[in-house]
């Protein structure tokens, strides 16, 4: 069936109002939860085949992450859907004000390759909870997970409600010609601009979850052993293919050498050459791109690997802003280290760059914490940790500026796929005449007092 016909069928189904009821939304969330639970083994097999994810990563960052999210949505759905009474000013005497969330309609979710299951299912949970119909386009680069999503979601759900379509650029182009009521895109800034431009033609609202070069600042009071462990975890999870991974280190030059020593020690412990816990690069093209970013003369940590798409954790030191590795988001297991003498100057240099999706700061100085987080703009971040802000469902996740806009996770996923509708209900028991023309001076003075 053509995509345009699927979209029209979904519009018709949405207009039947079936998706708006609490019972239907709860049933669909339960159906999704059962599918993930029943097919956990096949989901993990697909993730292993595509990205060689370890058992821990498969569950913690993909399957388990989504299971917790769908359960939270089921638990909170009735509260999220509740009509809320809002304040009404005295000038509207006899009236009551309300707000409620209504679904936007037929929505499109375009997923990426780095977390090919989670970054499709997580927004899908929000779209279902909000009462929308959905078309999903997974990444074609992770073929096994793409096939799983297409096979299992299309078998479990009616296409008039939820449909997975596959393909490459041509499929995306065809989808972007359709006047969806919302588009949720996760991926590169380059493609994000294309999505945004296409959506503008239909005045379609969008959520863009992009990326950028997320800095990690290490101030001189930082506990280096803790910083090294948490940075290595955040950087090399999924072989560095994480949009909020520490992209580069910006360290006070007075602690550069001890930090580098701590970093190498942790890498030897976490990811020795024999490890099977390091994920693989998604494709040969990305592998080739990453190798082109490495300056062998600046590498202080690396080792040979045998698997075709397995890339060693790589650390580069004495990197400058002119190096190739600093010209684009790395999205791989390469960690460049730059140094600064003065923290204020370092912040100004970061501020001169496009706003990053994430920022991390390691320090024991509370004044530094306040200064950095009040000065620099970024989508989300952490102090003395990396990545873990995304694991809190009560924190909205999203970018700012070039790193994207819109946010999701937890209740925010529900509101992102909803329109907050407001209305007022007014009594007819009395109808003050002073509101109506013709107006005299007494009415003018009265309205001035009321609006003072």
C-alpha positions in Angstrom: 0.0 0.0 0.0 1.3 3.5 -0.9 2.4 5.7 2.0 -0.2 8.4 1.1 -3.0 5.8 1.4 -1.7 4.6 4.7 -1.6 8.2 5.9 -5.2 8.8 4.7 -6.4 5.7 6.4 -4.7 6.8 9.7 -6.3 10.2 9.4 -9.7 8.6 9.0 -9.1 6.3 12.0 -8.0 9.2 14.1 -11.0 11.2 13.1 -13.2 8.4 14.4 -12.0 9.5 17.9 -11.2 5.9 18.8 -7.6 6.8 19.7 -8.6 9.5 22.2 -10.1 7.4 24.9 -8.1 6.4 28.0 -9.1 2.7 27.5 -7.7 2.6 23.9 -4.5 4.3 24.8 -3.9 2.0 27.8 -4.7 -1.0 25.7 -2.1 0.0 23.0 0.6 0.7 25.6 -0.1 -2.7 27.1 0.1 -4.3 23.7 3.5 -2.7 23.1 4.7 -3.7 26.6 3.7 -7.3 26.0 5.5 -7.3 22.6 8.7 -6.1 24.1 8.5 -8.6 26.9 7.7 -11.5 24.7 10.3 -10.7 22.1 13.2 -9.6 24.3 15.5 -12.3 23.0 14.8 -11.5 19.3 15.2 -7.7 20.0 18.6 -8.3 21.6 19.7 -10.7 18.8 18.9 -7.9 16.3 20.9 -5.3 18.3 23.9 -7.7 18.5 23.8 -8.4 14.8 23.7 -4.7 14.0 26.0 -3.1 16.5 27.5 -6.0 18.5 26.0 -4.6 21.7 26.9 -6.4 24.9 24.2 -8.0 27.1 24.4 -5.1 29.6 24.1 -2.4 26.9 21.3 -4.2 25.1 19.2 -4.3 28.1 20.2 -1.1 30.0 20.1 1.3 27.0 17.5 -0.3 24.8 15.1 -3.0 26.0 15.0 -2.3 29.7 15.0 1.5 29.1 11.8 1.1 27.0 10.1 -1.3 29.4 10.5 1.1 32.3 9.2 3.9 30.1 6.1 2.1 28.9 5.2 1.0 32.4 5.6 4.6 33.7 3.3 5.8 30.9 0.6 3.2 31.8 0.9 4.1 35.5 0.6 7.9 34.9 -1.6 8.1 31.8 -4.9 8.9 33.6 -3.2 11.7 35.5 -1.6 13.1 32.3 -5.0 13.1 30.5 -6.9 14.8 33.3 -8.6 18.1 32.5 -7.1 20.7 34.7 -8.8 23.7 36.3 -6.8 26.9 35.8 -6.9 30.3 37.5 -9.4 32.9 36.4 -9.0 36.6 37.0 -11.6 38.7 38.8 -12.3 40.5 35.5 -13.8 37.2 34.3 -16.2 36.9 37.2 -18.6 34.0 36.8 -16.3 32.1 34.6 -14.1 28.9 35.1 -11.0 28.2 33.1 -9.6 24.8 32.0 -6.8 23.2 30.1 -6.5 19.7 28.6 -4.1 17.8 26.3 -5.4 16.6 23.0 -3.6 14.4 20.5 -2.1 16.2 17.5 -3.3 13.6 15.0 -1.2 11.6 12.6 2.5 11.7 13.4 5.8 10.6 11.9 8.8 9.2 13.8 12.1 8.9 12.0 14.7 6.8 14.0 18.5 6.8 14.0 21.0 3.9 13.8 22.9 4.3 17.1 20.1 3.2 19.4 17.8 1.8 16.7 15.3 0.2 19.1 15.1 2.7 22.0 15.0 5.9 19.9 12.0 4.6 18.0 10.1 3.0 20.8 10.7 5.8 23.3 9.0 8.5 21.2 6.4 5.9 20.1 5.4 5.5 23.8 4.7 9.2 24.0 2.8 9.3 20.7 0.6 6.4 21.8 0.0 7.9 25.2 -1.0 11.2 23.6 -3.6 9.4 21.4 -2.1 9.8 18.0 -1.8 7.5 15.0 1.8 6.8 13.9 4.0 6.0 10.9 7.5 4.9 11.8 10.6 5.0 9.6 13.5 3.2 11.3 17.2 3.6 10.2 18.1 1.5 7.2 21.7 1.3 8.5 20.7 -1.2 11.2 19.0 -3.7 9.0 18.3 -6.4 11.6 16.6 -4.0 14.0 14.8 -2.3 11.1 13.4 -5.7 10.1 12.4 -6.6 13.6 10.4 -3.3 14.0 8.8 -3.7 10.6 7.8 -7.4 11.2 6.7 -7.3 14.8 5.0 -3.9 15.0 3.1 -4.3 11.7 2.0 -7.8 12.8 0.9 -6.6 16.3 -0.8 -3.3 15.3 -3.4 -2.4 12.7 -1.8 -0.3 9.9 -4.7 2.2 10.2 -3.3 3.0 13.7 0.5 2.2 13.5 2.6 1.3 10.6 6.4 0.8 10.1 7.8 1.6 6.6 11.4 0.9 5.5 13.8 2.2 2.9 16.4 4.8 2.4 16.5 8.5 1.3 13.7 8.0 -1.2 11.3 6.7 1.5 12.2 9.7 3.7 11.6 12.1 0.9 8.2 10.5 0.1 7.2 10.8 3.8 8.2 14.4 4.0 5.8 15.3 1.3 2.9 14.1 3.5 1.2 16.7 5.7 1.7 15.0 9.1 0.5 16.7 12.3 3.9 16.3 13.9 7.3 15.0 12.9 9.8 13.5 15.4 13.3 13.2 14.0 16.5 11.9 15.6 19.7 12.1 13.6 22.3 14.4 12.2 22.0 18.2 11.9 22.3 18.0 8.1 19.3 15.7 7.7 17.5 17.6 10.5 17.6 20.8 8.4 16.1 18.9 5.5 13.3 17.6 7.7 12.7 21.1 9.1 12.5 22.7 5.7 10.1 20.1 4.4 7.9 20.4 7.5 7.7 24.2 7.1 5.9 23.7 3.8 3.0 22.2 5.7 3.5 24.2 8.9 4.0 20.9 10.6 5.5 21.1 14.1 8.7 19.1 14.6 10.9 17.7 17.3 14.5 17.6 16.2 16.9 15.5 18.4 20.3 16.2 16.8 23.7 16.4 18.3 26.9 18.4 18.2 30.3 18.5 19.9 29.4 18.0 23.5 32.3 19.3 25.7 33.5 17.8 29.0 35.3 20.4 31.2 37.7 19.1 33.8 38.5 21.8 36.3 41.6 21.6 38.6 39.6 20.5 41.7 38.1 17.5 40.0 38.6 14.0 41.4 40.5 12.5 38.5 40.0 8.8 39.2 36.2 9.3 39.4 36.2 11.6 36.4 38.2 9.0 34.3 35.8 6.2 35.1 32.6 8.2 34.4 34.1 9.7 31.2 35.2 6.3 29.8 31.8 4.9 30.5 30.0 7.7 28.8 32.3 8.0 25.9 32.8 4.4 24.9 29.2 3.1 25.6 28.0 1.9 22.2 31.5 2.5 20.8 31.0 6.2 21.2 27.9 6.3 18.9 25.8 8.3 21.4 24.6 11.8 20.6 25.3 13.0 24.2 28.7 11.2 24.6 31.5 13.4 25.7 32.8 14.6 22.3 36.0 16.1 23.6 37.8 16.8 26.9 38.7 20.4 27.9 41.1 20.0 30.8 43.0 22.5 33.0 46.6 22.2 31.8 47.9 21.9 35.4 46.2 18.4 35.7 46.5 17.2 32.1 49.2 14.6 32.7 47.6 13.0 35.8 44.2 13.0 34.1 45.6 11.3 31.0 47.3 8.6 33.2 44.0 8.0 35.1 42.2 7.7 31.7 44.6 5.1 30.3 44.4 3.1 33.5 40.6 3.0 33.3 40.7 2.1 29.6 43.0 -0.9 30.3 40.6 -2.0 33.0 37.3 -1.5 31.2 38.2 -2.2 27.5 41.3 -4.3 27.1 42.2 -5.6 23.6 40.5 -8.9 24.4 37.2 -7.3 25.4 33.9 -8.4 24.0 32.0 -5.5 25.7 32.9 -2.8 23.2 30.3 -2.3 20.5 31.1 -2.1 16.8 30.8 0.8 14.3 27.6 0.7 12.3 29.1 0.5 8.8 32.3 0.6 6.8 31.6 4.1 5.6 31.4 5.4 9.2 34.5 3.3 10.1 36.4 5.0 7.3 35.2 8.4 8.3 36.3 7.9 11.9 39.8 6.8 10.9 40.2 9.9 8.8 39.8 12.0 12.0 42.7 10.4 13.8 46.2 12.1 13.8 48.6 9.2 14.6 51.2 11.6 16.0 48.7 12.7 18.7 47.4 9.3 19.8 48.4 8.3 23.3 46.1 5.3 23.6 45.0 2.7 21.0 45.5 -0.9 20.1 45.0 -3.2 17.1 41.7 -5.0 16.6 40.7 -7.9 14.4 36.9 -7.6 14.0 36.1 -5.7 10.8 34.0 -3.0 12.5 35.6 -3.0 15.9 37.5 0.2 16.6 39.9 0.5 19.5 39.2 3.1 22.2 41.4 6.0 21.0 42.7 8.9 22.9 44.4 11.9 21.3 46.3 14.6 23.3 47.5 18.1 22.6 44.7 18.5 20.2 43.9 22.0 18.8 40.7 23.5 17.5 42.2 23.3 14.0 42.5 19.5 14.0 40.2 17.4 11.8 38.8 15.7 14.9 37.4 19.1 16.1 35.6 20.0 12.9 32.6 17.7 13.2 30.8 15.6 15.8 32.9 12.5 16.2 30.2 9.9 17.0 32.8 7.1 17.6 35.4 5.9 20.1 37.9 8.7 19.6 38.5 11.1 22.5 40.5 14.3 21.8 42.0 16.2 24.7 42.5 20.0 24.7 43.9 22.1 27.5 43.1 25.5 28.9 44.9 27.9 31.3 42.0 30.0 32.3 38.5 28.7 32.8 36.8 31.9 31.7 38.7 31.8 28.4 37.7 28.1 28.0 34.1 29.0 28.5 34.3 31.8 25.9 35.8 29.3 23.4 33.0 26.9 24.0 30.4 29.7 23.8 31.8 30.6 20.3 30.8 27.2 19.0 27.2 26.0 18.1 25.2 25.1 21.3 25.9 21.5 22.1 23.3 18.8 23.0 25.1 18.0 26.3 27.8 19.5 28.5 29.6 17.8 31.4 31.6 19.4 34.2 33.9 17.7 36.7 34.8 19.9 39.7 34.5 20.0 43.5 34.1 23.8 43.5 30.5 24.9 43.8 31.3 28.3 42.6 32.7 26.8 39.4 29.5 24.7 39.0 27.3 27.8 39.2 29.5 29.9 36.9 29.7 27.3 34.1 26.0 26.3 34.2 24.9 29.9 34.3 27.2 31.0 31.5 27.0 28.2 28.9 23.9 27.1 26.9 23.4 23.5 26.1 20.5 21.0 25.8 21.2 18.9 28.9 24.1 18.0 31.1 25.6 16.7 34.3 28.1 17.7 37.0 30.6 15.0 37.9 29.0 12.4 35.6 28.2 11.7 32.0 25.1 10.4 30.2 23.1 9.6 33.3 20.8 12.7 33.0 19.1 10.9 30.1 18.2 8.0 32.5 16.0 10.2 34.6 12.5 10.1 33.1 11.5 13.2 35.1 14.1 15.3 33.2 13.0 16.4 29.7 15.6 15.5 27.2 16.3 17.7 24.1 18.6 20.1 22.4 18.9 23.9 21.9 19.9 25.8 18.8 21.9 23.7 16.4 21.6 20.6 18.6 17.8 20.5 18.1 14.6 21.6 19.8 11.6 20.0 21.4 12.1 17.5 24.2 10.8 14.2 25.4 11.0 11.4 28.1 8.4 10.6 30.7 5.5 13.0 30.8 7.3 15.3 28.4 6.9 12.7 25.7 3.2 12.8 26.3 3.1 16.6 26.1 5.4 16.8 23.0 2.9 14.8 21.0 -0.1 16.7 22.4 -1.7 20.1 21.9 -2.5 21.9 25.2 -6.0 23.1 24.6 -7.5 25.8 26.9 -11.1 27.0 27.2 -13.4 28.9 29.5 -16.9 28.2 30.7 -19.0 31.2 31.7 -22.2 31.4 33.7 -25.4 32.8 32.0 -27.1 33.6 35.3 -25.9 37.3 35.0 -24.6 39.3 32.1 -23.1 42.7 33.2 -24.0 45.5 30.8 -20.8 47.5 31.4 -18.9 45.2 29.0 -21.1 46.2 26.0 -21.2 49.3 23.9 -22.1 52.1 23.7 -19.5 53.0 26.4 -19.7 56.0 28.7 -17.1 57.5 31.0 -18.3 55.5 33.9 -17.6 52.2 32.1 -14.2 53.5 31.1 -13.3 54.3 34.7 -14.6 50.9 35.9 -12.5 48.9 33.4 -9.4 50.9 34.3 -9.9 49.9 37.9 -10.5 46.3 37.1 -7.4 46.0 34.9 -5.2 48.0 37.3 
